Amino acid sequence: MIELACVGTDRRVTEEDIFNLAPSAKASTIFALVNAIGRNDRVGSLESLDVLVREGEYLPLALSFLATQFRFAFVAKEAKLSNASQIQAYFTKQGTPMWRSRAEQVAQTAAAFPVEKLRTAAIKIYETDKALRDARPDDRTVMERFVLELTGT
């Protein structure tokens, strides 16, 4: 096991160093956001959103990704698909290309959310998307409201 304690000889490894070494770190943060929302973890959700903002993620695009993820999970639940293989086969048969890792992500999302919360998320996504299209919205504030509404009691 290699311990990465220093970069060169003059500084410690930072979160940015890890982010630069892991090209899928933004995608991982979006999935961390999905998982935190699924657990009703308001603090974790807001922290994930903060990471996306600090990394320069275009928040309307992140919302679009969340919308697709929740829609796929809703369809998987409604079709009573219980694992990634079933999800991948189902969506492929419907004409929607689905690679294995995406099917696993959809399965995790479907497992984390009850159907009613997926319905609520769809409504909140619509409202958030509309708010992001308003004249000069503060994207971060709009997304924070989305997170707060989905993680409310």
LINQUI-V423874 format. One record per pair of residues at least 4 apart in sequence whose ideal C-beta (glycine too) atoms are under 7 Angstrom apart, sorted by the first residue. I is the first residue (numbers start at 1). J is the second residue. If there is no record, write none. Layout:
i;j
I;J
I;J
//
This chain:
i;j
4;13
5;12
5;13
6;11
6;12
7;11
7;13
7;17
13;17
13;18
15;19
16;20
17;21
18;22
19;25
19;55
24;28
25;29
26;30
26;55
26;57
27;31
28;32
29;33
29;48
29;51
29;52
30;34
30;52
30;62
30;65
31;35
31;105
32;36
32;48
33;37
33;45
33;48
33;49
34;38
34;66
34;69
34;109
35;39
35;112
36;41
36;44
36;45
36;48
37;45
37;147
37;150
37;151
38;109
38;112
38;113
40;151
41;45
41;151
42;46
42;148
42;151
43;47
44;48
45;49
45;147
45;151
46;50
46;144
46;147
47;51
48;52
49;53
49;143
49;144
49;147
50;54
51;55
52;57
52;62
53;57
53;140
57;62
59;63
59;139
59;140
59;143
60;64
60;132
60;139
61;65
62;66
63;67
63;125
63;128
63;129
63;132
63;143
64;68
65;69
66;70
66;125
67;71
67;125
68;72
69;73
69;105
69;106
69;109
70;74
70;109
70;118
70;121
70;122
70;125
71;75
72;76
72;106
73;77
73;106
73;109
73;110
73;113
73;118
74;78
74;118
75;79
76;81
76;87
76;106
76;107
76;110
77;110
77;115
77;118
79;90
81;86
81;87
81;90
82;86
83;107
84;88
84;100
84;103
84;104
84;107
85;89
86;90
87;91
87;98
87;103
87;106
87;107
88;92
88;98
88;100
88;103
89;93
90;94
91;96
91;98
92;97
92;98
98;102
98;103
100;104
101;105
102;106
103;107
104;108
105;109
106;110
107;111
108;112
109;113
113;117
113;118
115;119
116;120
117;121
118;122
119;123
120;124
121;125
121;150
122;126
123;127
124;128
124;146
124;149
124;150
125;129
126;130
127;131
128;132
128;142
128;143
128;146
129;133
131;137
131;142
132;137
132;139
132;142
137;142
138;142
139;143
140;144
141;145
142;146
143;147
144;148
145;149
146;150
147;151
148;152
//
